[in-house]
């Protein structure tokens, strides 16, 4: 029981630090709700979908800006159905949505008076999809948040490394747009900033704490995250890990980030095979449903949220492979979602790195059940031999409802659990519910 109690003490300490870190009461409440939400949908959508080469195509292609911008006249997402989007996300078990309001190419996917380079003024669509999505999210009990790029490849006032630009002008532009996003669409779950890494020189000041305070002056409960690829900075309410687990070992850009212990964590991954934005021939074969579910389980076991990206097509539809994966995730979540969303991170894992272990665990809210997640392919008589200090009442195979025979024995002054189980075929996760006896506390 000692290890389990240590875990709960750490959890309480972590939540208490929210209050000690000078967060407002509104932010603290929003942070706790964010941790409980656990699973969100990321949406990368803009005129880059017309090009079909991902959201970085303007930068990668080196094409003339006028040629890139010209496709705005073709952007007419007549198949966009905000209610269909929101229903698919909610059915998958997601609790919130974060959509790109403006990416690095500078195109705004919402109605704005601060530029005409937006979906209402520059396209034949002439509608505000964000307003429709906000309404659909409310109807489906989904929280809405916005990705917002600090970087702009298009605007002349953006402060490039060569000194060209006018940051006072650009800063005022960003504040104007953020004010619109925070005023026109109801309660906003979070603002997800990106692009600070475009200027890292010591002589340049983004004035981000001031910008973040501006966000909270309009909506005190709106959380601020910043995909800076460095450790947590002043003014940030949650920490982002891009294509990585907290403290992960993927070789990605934020491998050396220090895990923040005083704020919620969020990991963003994509269904798409390469870019975050739409590519018409992407069948998402690198990310089958089984692997996405495992990623969700691993993320939650590490105490983080999963923000799973989808890239809608230019016509506003969600690609069929993405809908299929959402359906599969939803079916799994309806059966077993309580073992990750309604549970706390566990203390059991086998392997050098917890995020890649084939056996990991969560703990029920009441502390009476350990959910042992076995992320391994079908095997008969799969043997488990591992330290387990708590007294066990019973072990149940969550997939079949059958009791699993087990033995607890002492080995070198430590109590171990020994059992064998037949892993289910073609499932991402065989789950064993281990009921704990607390009478020996």
Secondary structure, DSSP 4 states (H G I P E B T S, - for coil): -HHHHHHHHHHHHHHHHHHHTT--HHHHHHHHHHHHH-EEEEE--STHHHHTS-TTHHHHH---HHHHHGGGGG---TT--HHHHHHHHHHTT--EEEEEEE-TT--BSS--SS-S-BTTTSSS--S-HHHHHHHHHHHTT-EEEEEEES--SS-TTS--TTS-S-HHHHHHHHHHHHHHHHHSSS---EEEEE-GGG---TT----HHHHHHHHHHH-TT-EEEEE-SSS--TT-SEEEEETS-TT--S--TTTTPPPPSSSEEEEEEESSSS-SS--TT---TTS-HHHHHHHHHHHHHTTEEEEEEE---TTSPPPHHHHHHHHHHHHHHHHHGGGTTSEEEEEEEESSSGGG-SEEEEEETTSSEEEEEE-----TTEEEEEE--SPEEEEEETTT--B--EEEEEETTEEEEEEEEPPPTT-S-EEEEEEE--TT-
